[in-house]
Amino acid sequence: MKWDQSRAMLERSRRSLAGGVSSPFRAKAPVPLFFENGQGARLTDVDGNEYIDYQLAWGPMILGYNHPAMVERLREQVAKPLSYGAQHPLEFVVAEQIQAMVPCAELVAFTSSGSETVQLAHRLARACKRRPKILKFEGHYHGWMDGALHSYKPQADETGPLEHPLAVPGSRGQVANAAENVVVSPWNRLDVLSRILDAHAGEIAAIFLEPVLCNSGCLMPEPGYLQGVRDLANQHGCLLVFDEVITGFRMHPGGAQAHFGVTPDLATFGKAVGGGVPLSVVAGRLEIMEQMFSGGVVFGGTFNGNPFSLAGASVCLEELSRDDGAALRHANRMGETLMAGIRELAAGRGIPLQVTGFGAAFYLHFTTLATLKDYRDTLSDNRDLLQKFLFAALSEGVILVPDGRMYVSAVHTERDVAETLDKLARAFDRL
């Protein structure tokens, strides 16, 4: 494939836009491409190349590109004011849709980004429990703000002992004292978590986690692990908070909490909830959420409950809840077929590969380890080989997330999957 126009546009963009991209994560792609259109599960770049897409714009496009129902609803909405700075009916309509789908959603609040939802959830938890600390897990990502960006991608020599992981800041310029109220635990180790909670008795307001470790390898919780964390939270008087920015409205119409049958006290949502429009959500128990109005917890935002975003969310949630969640069952079934096919392709060529996650969100690990349990296990991945594979896949017309993730939408078809496996076979051959 030729990417002359994308490369030329990137050079032009660098003269006006920091780094030439709107998010530094995007610069990590094998080739930072510029796109001009998309339909269904396929994208077209400015050079006219077509791709089967498994980035889904880093997750939001659960209904694919230019979904007819989404286009129609947004076309109607754009003829109205784009913002009111006041109430409008779509606010309670979408909130009621979320209440009907998500087990923990007694009340709902809207924001514009996943990072914002985390800040609100931190504040609500600390106010509710009158405790300063948040416990999070190694490798879990909860946004880029100072209070949350710790121990997301630490190097092996930074992590500290497994029994007492260090709170490693994720960015230069991050204030050092933000780590004073962060406690870190390894993922999938109830015994270690129990001891860490004992060591910080009476200090921890909330245990905060991705119910599937999507941001660092799509590692599933061990059987019974989430219920075990729920039980420990209850024993220690902590809130349990699920970061469902990725798993929400993707793993199941009710999120990972519905899939696993474990209900948190609070949950954050983003990406798929809006089907591509900027929207994020905090949902949780009534007495916790009401603190914003009767408990002194300050929260605001000019674009909270934006009518254009909520119009997109309303149709997205309608489509995902239709026929008892048929769209997501299809997405996960297509993904499971892909996962099995990719494993077979690698095994047939003697390439050591682990494919972890669930159908609609999974990850490729070039590793010789037989099992991957926690973030530290992913440090053995051969990232050079992954980059070569990503470039080979892109050259064949298949786009993955630059870290090796693959998102599958509700509109990927059996034909898309079969064609993808043919293309990835050639990509593996290049290795």
Secondary structure, DSSP 4 states (H G I P E B T S, - for coil): ---HHHHHHHHHHHTTSGGGSSSGGGGGSSS---EEEEEBTEEEETTS-EEEESSGGGTT-TT-BS-HHHHHHHHHHHTS-S--SS--HHHHHHHHHHHHH-TT-SEEEEESSHHHHHHHHHHHHHHHHT--EEEEETT----SSTTT-BSSS--GGGS--TTS----B-STT--GGGGGGEEEE-TT-HHHHHHHHHHTTTTEEEEEE-SSBGGGT-BPPPTTHHHHHHHHHHHTT-EEEEEETTTBTTTBTTHHHHHHT---SEEEE-GGGGTTSS-EEEEE-HHHHTHHHHS------TTTT-HHHHHHHHHHHHHHHGGGTHHHHHHHHHHHHHHHHHHHHHHHTT---EEEEETTEEEEE--S-S---SHHHHTTS-HHHHHHHHHHHHHHTEE--TTSEEE--TT--HHHHHHHHHHHHHHHHH-
